[in-house]
Amino acid sequence: MIMIDVLVPPLDEAFDVETDESVFLEEFVFKLKRIIESIRNVSFGRRDSMLFSINKAEFVKNDQSFKAQGITNGERMVLV
């Protein structure tokens, strides 16, 4: 398990999220959006979203896991 910090610019909020490092980013982003929608009563719609790694200064690949991309505890990400 790893803990990452996810910034969500439209909400001007950051969320500390614990996740399994072997989960694929596509699944993680989908679930994260649903959780945020339910707790903040907002809708992201059906548009695709990606995570941008602030530490690596690049978008992470949705078809790979956190571990495969070298993402570790404390990583700061932006949901775009």
N, C-alpha and C positions, 0 to 999 in steps of 0.2 A: 504494500500500500504506500502511496505517496500523497503528500498534501501540496496542492498548488493554489495559487491566487489567481482568480479569473476576474478581470476588469470587464464591465459591460457599459460601454460609453453611453448608449441611449438612456440608460437608467442612472448614470453617474454613480454607480455602485461597484464594489468589488466583493467577491464571494470567495471564501476559503473552502476549497473542495477536496475531500479525500476520495481517492479512486485507486483501483487496481492498476498497476503499471502495465499490465498485459492487455488491457482493454484497447480496442481500436478507437481512434479519435472520432470517427463518424458516429459510432454508437454513443460515445461519451458526450459529444456535442448535442445530439438528439435528446438524450436524457436530461442534460443540464438545462437546455432550453425549456423543456416541459416542467422541470422543477421550478425554475425562475418564473415561468408564466403562472404557475399555481400559487406561489407565495407572494408575488407582487401584483397579481391580477392584471397582467399585460399579455399581449399577443405578439409573437415574432412573425406570425404568418407562416407561409410555406416556403419562404426563401431559404436557400442554402446558407449555412454559416460556417465559418472556419475559425481556427484559433491561430493567433499570431503570438509567437514566443518573443517576449521582450528581451530575455537573456540572450537568445540566439539571433535576434533581429531578422526573423524569417517566419513565413507561414509553415505550420506543421502539416504533414500529410495525413489526410483523413483515412487512408487505406493502410495505415501502420499503427502500431501501438506506441504508447508513451516510451516504453523501455527501448524499442527498436530505434527510436529517434533521440535517445539519450536524455530524455526529460526526467528530472529527478525532483526530490523534495525542494520546496521553496521556489519553484519556477513561477515566474509571473507571465501570465497569458492575457491576451485581449480577445474577446469574442466579437468577431466582425461578420 
